[in-house]
């Protein structure tokens, strides 16, 4: 234990004293926010405003077909159709001509069939879909009016049905739509956090082992310590590095959230009454309150404890695998063929967890959160929705047992592979080392 502690201490301080660690720890949250803003900017920059002339021979669309943010409709007289068609190619600022035929005997199918959109440039699929949607909505209203319904009755048809749900077994499990969304987002964020940490720091362990092997430093080190002690020291050292970085990011996130909350409150107070920006209409206060209540209703001590447990056990499980891979190969190119066995289960856990959103208590959710290869990812995605205690205990026991087994197998491979040079490892060779 003394040797493991010394190696852990050395590995930890070697990592945290690097300038790259400090820069990445501080810059990563900023870069993530900047990347999100840049992606939003690119999506916005790629949007193009379109203007279409509209000839409405049916008489039901003019006054009802409203322009939207990216599409502007300009109604023109019927007698301009021929001239607009002939000059459409040379028109500047007009992207197309929408021609709606006469409505004969309330035959909306024929109207749809004969409606044409003439364009002088390529327009996106979303633009075409938006125009079709605008036309369909108006036709729908016209069909309803033919049934003799007034405007209030028509509006009443689109009224939402907010179903109130109560769980008679566990009253805390009754979620509103927004509450369910809060749990979903929280589960996905924690799931991706664990996935990225296991992947990034597992690869870091593998590269550290491979670097010491290629530099022949390991030959000197194992003259004083056992290979198992060296491997465990590396894994625990990098684990502490990950926890340090994660703790800093949590503190930065909490500070940022408090700052934004204070800033938003101050901004809301400074907005004069009657201004165009009406927060009441947006129901921001109501939404914020419901989100806050949904978060406060969660069992955060349990979520945090489960998160730490599954992160540590999952990381030890996969970093042992990565350490074994690093010791079995001579260069990073060869690591790719073996890294497949570590990456695929993690990816299955990530993408399989999307099914948890639809049914947190379903059979797929259960098996993904119990099988050790996927449980560090799937259980974290599932825990905000509530998990039966016996399933949680079963998952932890299986994951802990599997982590110990993986450490034992990795130590067997590490003991032999760390001193093997020039001999390309195969699955057959690895099997021999595990049995030895």
Residue, then its C-alpha position, 0 to 999 in steps of 0.5 A: x500500500x505504501x508503494x501504491x500511495x507513493x506512485x499515486x502521489x507521483x502520478x497525481x502531482x506530475x499531472x496537475x503541475x502541468x501547464x496543460x492541466x491548468x489551461x484545460x481545466x480553466x478553458x474547457x468550460x469556456x470553450x464548450x460555451x463558446x463552441x455552443x455559441x459558435x454552432x448556434x451562430x453558424x446555424x443562424x448564419x446559414x439561414x436565409x430570408x426569402x420573399x415570395x410573391x403570391x397570386x391567390x386566385x382562391x381568395x382564402x389565403x390573402x389576409x390569412x397567410x402570414x409572413x414569418x421570420x425567414x419567409x415573407x409573403x407579398x400578395x400581387x394581383x392575378x393580372x400580373x401572373x404572366x409578366x411575373x413568370x416571364x421576369x422571374x429569372x431576372x428578379x432581384x430580392x424575389x425568390x419565387x412566385x406562389x400561384x394558388x388556383x381557384x377553389x372549385x366546389x370546395x375541392x381542396x385536393x384539386x387546389x393542392x394538386x394545382x398549386x405551384x411554387x416557381x423559384x429562381x434559385x435553390x431554396x432549402x427543404x425547411x423553407x419548402x416545408x414551412x410554406x406547405x405547413x402555412x398553406x395546410x393550416x389555412x386549408x384546415x381552418x377553412x375546412x373546419x369553418x365549412x362545418x359551421x364552427x365559429x372562431x372560438x370553437x376552432x381555437x378550442x379544438x387546438x387547446x392543450x390537454x394537460x394531464x395531471x398524473x399522480x403515482x399512488x406508490x411513490x408521490x415523488x414520481x409524478x412528473x409534469x412535462x417540464x419536470x420530466x424534461x429537467x430529469x432527462x437533461x440532468x441524466x443526459x448531462x451526467x451520462x455524457x460527463x462520465x462517458x467523456x471522463x472515462x474515455x479521456x482519462x482511460x486513454x491517458x492511463x494507456x498513453x502513460x503506460x505506453x510512454x514509460x514502456x517505450x522509454x524503458x523507464x518502467x524497467x527501473x521502476x519495477x526493480x523497486x515495486x511490483x507491476x501490480x503496484x505500479x499499475x494501481x498507482x497510475x490508475x488511482x493517480x489519474x482518478x484523483x486528477x479527474x476528480x480534481x478537475x471535475x470538482x473545479x468544473x462543478x464549482x465554476x458551474x455553480x458560480x456561473x449559475x448564481x451569477x446568471x441568476x443574479x444578473x437575470x433578476x437584476x435585468x428583470x427589475x430594470x425593465x420598465x412597465x409597458x416595454x416591448x420585452x414582456x417577460x410575463x407573456x413568455x412565462x419565464x418566471x413561471x417556467x423558472x419556478x417549475x424548473x426550480x421545484x423540479x430540481x429541489x424535488x430530486x434526491x440530490x444527496x443520493x444522485x451525487x453519491x451514486x454518480x461518484x460511486x459509478x464514476x469511480x467503479x466505472x473508471x477503475x473498470x475501464x482504466x484497468x482495461x486501458x492499462x492492460x492495452x498500453x502494456x501489451x503494445x509497443x506504439x499507439x497505432x497498435x492500441x487501436x485494435x484493442x481500444x475497440x473492446x473498451x470503446x464499443x461497450x461505452x458507446x452502447x451504454x450512451x446510445x442505449x440510454x436514449x431508450x431510458x428517456x422513453x421508459x426509465x423502468x423498462x427492460x432495456x433500462x434495467x439490463x443496461x444499468x445492471x450489466x457492468x460494461x454499460x452500467x456506469x453510463x446507463x445507471x447515471x442516466x436513469x438515477x434522476x427518474x428514481x431506481x429501486x434500491x435492490x436494482x441499485x445495490x445489484x448494479x453496484x455489487x456487479x460493477x464492483x466485482x467486475x472492476x476487481x476482476x478486470x484489475x486482476x486480469x489487467x494485472x496479469x497482462x500488465x505483469x508480462x506485457x510491460x517488459x515485452x518489446x518487439x513482439x506484436x500482441x495478439x488475442x491468443x498471446x493475451x489469453x496466455x498471459x492471463x492464464x499464466 
